[in-house]
Amino acid sequence: MKHLIACLALIASPLAAQDFSEGSKAKSWNLYAEVPAKFEAEVVDVLCTLTGDCPEDCGAGKRQMGLVRSADDVLILPMKNSQPAFTGAAVELAPFCGQTVTVDGLLIDDPDLGAKNVYLLQTIQAADADPIKANKWTKNWAKEHPEAKGKGPWFRRDPRIKEIIAREGYLGLGLEEDQTYIDENF
C-alpha cells in the first residue's frame, strides 16, 4: 500500500511528463524520440523572452519564434515547419507573435540526445479560425528571391548561400582547401 501511494504521488506531481498527443493529427517523420503533440501556446520572440530585447514587431520575422505552452509555461523551440527541410518555423509563427494559438506537430524530448522541447510545427490555429498548414517557407523564399528562379532545391540557388560558397568554399575552409580536396578525391 505504501508503494502504491508513493507511485500515485509521483504520477500526480509536476515532475511527471505530460502527454500532449491527445487530438494530434501530426504526421510522423520517423525521427527518434518524436511524439505527436498538440497544445495551446503563446507565440513569443525567443530573444525577447530570454533577454528582454523586445522590438515592437517581434523582430519583423528575422528572429526565432518560440511557444510558451499554456499548460505549464514551458518554452518550446519550434525548429521547422511541415516541409522537408529544417526551415520555416519562424516564418510560419511570426504573424502570430503575441497571440495564443493551438499548434500541432511533433515534439522531440530526449535527454540522451540533448534534445529538450524541440518542436516540428505542422499546423497553427488562431482563436476562432481553422487550422492552417505550416508550409509557407519555400513560397516566401521564392517571393523574396525572384532572381533565384530555376530547377532544383532552393538552397542551390539561394544568393546568400552562393555568396558564402564563393567566399569560403563548399567545405567552409577556403577555396584553396576545396581545390586540394577535389584534386585528391576526384
N, C-alpha and C positions, 0 to 999 in steps of 0.2 A: 504494500500500500504506500509506503514511504517513497519508493521509486516511482510509482505512478504519479504521485503529487508533484515530485520533482520534475518529471517529464512534462506534465501539463503546464507547470510554471514556465519551463523553458520554451514550450511552443507558444505560449501566450506573450512571452516577453518580446520587446522590440528587437532583440538580437536574432530572432527567428527570421529567416529570409521570407520576404513577401512574394506572393505569386501574382504576377500581373498578366498571366496568359488568358484569363477568362475573357471571352468575347473577341480575342485577337483573330484576325484573318491574315496575319503576316505570312508571307511565303518564305519557306526555308531557303537559305543559301548553303546549307550543309556545312556550316562552319562549326568548328569545335566550340563547345560551350554556349551555342546560341540557344535562346529561349524566346518564344513569342511573347511580346509584352505590349499591352495596350493600357494607357493611363492618361490621366489629366495632368497638365503641367503648364507652368508659366514659361513663355519663351523669353529668354534673357540674353543679353550681351555678356558673354563669359568674362571678358576683360573688365567690364563694369562691375560685375558681381564679385570678382576676386580682388580688384584693386581700388574701386571707386572712381575710375576714369570713365565717365559716362556721358558721351555726346548725346544730344537730343535725339538724333536719328538712329541710334543704336549702331553707329559706325557706317551707315549708308551701305550696308551689305558687304563691307570689307572686313568684318570681324567674325570670329567664330561665335555661333549662337549656341546656347545651351538650353536645357529643360530643367526647371526646378519642379520636381514631381510633387503634386498636391498631397498625396497620401503620406509622405514622410519628409518633405523638404530636402530631398537628396538631389544634388546637381548631377544630371545625366548629360553625357557628352555625345551628341549625335555626330558621327563621323562620316556618314554617307547617306545618300538618298537611295531610291529603289533602282537606280540604273547600275550597270555592271561595274563601272569604275568607282573607286573610293573617292567620290567628289560629291558636291551638291547639297549637303545638309544646310549649310549657312544660307545659300541662295533660296532654298525652299522655306526656311524658317524666318528670314529677315522681315518679310512683310507682316509677320505676326508678333514682332518684338513687343513685349509688354503685355501681350494678351494671354489669356488662359485658353488652351486648346486641348483636344484629345488627340493623341498620336498613337499610331500602331506601327509596329516594326519588330525588330529582333534585338534583344538585349544580350550582350556578352559580358559575363561577370565570372572571371576565373582567377583566383589568387595565384595559382601555379603559373599562369601565363603573364601575370602582372596586369591583367585587364580588369578594370573595375568600372562598372556603369558606362560601358561603351554601347552606343545605340546605332542601329541601322534603320533609318526612318523610311517607312513605306507610304503612310498616309497621314494627313493632317486634317483635323476637323475643328473649325472655329465654332463658337456658340451659334446655335440656330442655323447651321449650314450643313450641307452634305460633305462627306469626306472627299478630299482631293488627293490624287496620287502625287507623290513626291518624285516627279520625273522631269522637271523643267531645266535642269542644269545644262545639258548639251544644247537645247534650243536657245537658252540665254547666251551661252558661249558663242554660238553661231551669229546671233544678232550683234554681239559686241565685237566680233572679228570677221566682218564680211570679206575682208581681203584674204582670209584663210579658207575660202571655199575649196572643195575638192573631195576626192575619194580617200578612204582610209580613216583610221582613228584620229580624233580631234587633236590629240597631243602630238602627232607627227606634223601637224600644220600650224600649231599654236605659235604665233610670233614671239611670245615671251620665251618659250622653250627653245625655239630655234636660235634665238639670240644668245641664250646661255650656252647651248651646244657649240655655237660658232666661237664663243669666247673661251670656254673651259673644256671643250671636247665631250664626247659621249660618256667617258668614264669620270668626268669631273676632275681629272688630274692634269689637264692641259693638252693642247693639240699635239705636242711632241710625244707625250706618253701614249696618246691614242695611236699615232702613226707607228710607234715602236710595237705596240700590242698587235696592230694589224699586220705589220711586217713579220712578226714572229709567229702569228697564229693563222694567217690566211694565205 
